[in-house]
Amino acid sequence: MTDTTNETEAAPGPRTDGPPRLTRLTFHGPLSEARAHSLVQRLTRTNPATVLDIGCGWGELMLRVLAAAPEAKGTGIDVNAEDLARGRHEAEARGLAHRAAFVEESAAGTSRGPADLVLCVGSSQALSAAEPPEHTTEALRALRRLVADGGRVLLGEGFWERTPTPAELSGMWPGAAATDHYDLATLLDLAVAAGFRPEWTETANLDEWEEFESAYQADVETWLAEHPDHPLAAETRERLDRHRAQWMSYRGVLGLAYLTLVAAR
Ligand SMILES: C[S@@+](CC[C@H](N)C(=O)[O-])C[C@H]1O[C@@H](n2cnc3c(N)ncnc32)[C@H](O)[C@@H]1O
């Protein structure tokens, strides 16, 4: 999906007295506790032994899958060292460290897999260098190679709830275009063409988006309110204001689909 967040995030890395980063988020996307629970139940029905999380970030969903599937081993790959460290810390805290690996590497052209379950939530851009929306098609092909026959893929992918107006597009991420995403029907057709059957189709609702976008900014907003004279205050304010304006432009227009896909034999 179009990553609506990275462009405006503070640079990763240790910071001692600057703004915090993503401390109010449980998941790095619009995902409620209720949906996460039902996803984990569905994805573990088939007792996966191997789980691969593409662009895992801190891998909250993978860790919940591993907790629900005690025989499973999981590998999350990402290029963000700070998020991976958070994932390792969480795995340790939950007694899952012996079954959860967080590896700093790019998913582009990865030779990992095939796994019984592949998670790719908000991360399809990690699997293809093509321009949107072709990258979705390429990512689906890559996901089919990464999953075992009969296995499952959870794809969390952006789509247009409706065609955005030119005014809305001009307020979104830099260079936003109507061709950046497909609609939901086309996304499903592409998944089928790539060798999947859709077991379950669901989409993030507005409550999940509002929770995510608020939590995404909340720690930095409260930091800024408390530190108006900090050397980083001006650039932080500019970043927050820019992201808020973008979010107000894609709110209700950009969707996120959670597709539970079966890898057809
Ligand atoms: C929106 S976040 C989603 C994180 C996680 N899947 C989740 O749902 O919480 C997108 C992630 O993709 C990662 N990413 C971007 N390019 C990547 C690449 N080439 N290889 C691996 N990960 C990548 C980013 O570092 C980021 O953690």
The ligand as an SDF file (V2000), in Angstrom:
LIG
                    3D

 27 29  0  0  0  0  0  0  0  0999 V2000
    3.3950    0.4710    7.5300 C   0  0  0  0  0  0  0  0  0  0  0  0
    4.7480   -0.4240    8.2000 S   0  0  0  0  0  0  0  0  0  0  0  0
    3.9340   -1.9590    8.6070 C   0  0  0  0  0  0  0  0  0  0  0  0
    4.6750   -2.7560    9.6620 C   0  0  0  0  0  0  0  0  0  0  0  0
    3.9970   -4.0630   10.0940 C   0  0  0  0  0  0  0  0  0  0  0  0
    3.7460   -4.9450    8.9850 N   0  0  0  0  0  0  0  0  0  0  0  0
    2.7180   -3.7810   10.8420 C   0  0  0  0  0  0  0  0  0  0  0  0
    1.6400   -4.0220   10.2690 O   0  0  0  0  0  0  0  0  0  0  0  0
    2.7810   -3.3380   11.9960 O   0  0  0  0  0  0  0  0  0  0  0  0
    5.7040   -0.8160    6.7500 C   0  0  0  0  0  0  0  0  0  0  0  0
    7.0190   -1.5180    7.0760 C   0  0  0  0  0  0  0  0  0  0  0  0
    7.6730   -1.9140    5.8600 O   0  0  0  0  0  0  0  0  0  0  0  0
    9.0740   -1.8220    6.1080 C   0  0  0  0  0  0  0  0  0  0  0  0
    9.8110   -1.8660    4.8370 N   0  0  0  0  0  0  0  0  0  0  0  0
    9.8640   -0.9080    3.8760 C   0  0  0  0  0  0  0  0  0  0  0  0
   10.6800   -1.3160    2.8680 N   0  0  0  0  0  0  0  0  0  0  0  0
   11.1430   -2.5340    3.2050 C   0  0  0  0  0  0  0  0  0  0  0  0
   12.0020   -3.4910    2.5740 C   0  0  0  0  0  0  0  0  0  0  0  0
   12.5480   -3.2500    1.3800 N   0  0  0  0  0  0  0  0  0  0  0  0
   12.2350   -4.6620    3.2030 N   0  0  0  0  0  0  0  0  0  0  0  0
   11.6830   -4.9250    4.3970 C   0  0  0  0  0  0  0  0  0  0  0  0
   10.8660   -4.0730    5.0420 N   0  0  0  0  0  0  0  0  0  0  0  0
   10.5950   -2.8950    4.4600 C   0  0  0  0  0  0  0  0  0  0  0  0
    9.2010   -0.5320    6.8790 C   0  0  0  0  0  0  0  0  0  0  0  0
   10.4440   -0.4250    7.5480 O   0  0  0  0  0  0  0  0  0  0  0  0
    8.0050   -0.6440    7.8290 C   0  0  0  0  0  0  0  0  0  0  0  0
    8.3480   -1.2560    9.0440 O   0  0  0  0  0  0  0  0  0  0  0  0
  1  2  1  0
  2  3  1  0
  2 10  1  0
  3  4  1  0
  4  5  1  0
  5  6  1  0
  5  7  1  0
  7  8  2  0
  7  9  1  0
 10 11  1  0
 11 12  1  0
 11 26  1  0
 12 13  1  0
 13 14  1  0
 13 24  1  0
 14 15  1  0
 14 23  1  0
 15 16  2  0
 16 17  1  0
 17 18  1  0
 17 23  2  0
 18 19  1  0
 18 20  2  0
 20 21  1  0
 21 22  2  0
 22 23  1  0
 24 25  1  0
 24 26  1  0
 26 27  1  0
M  CHG  2   2   1   9  -1
M  END
$$$$
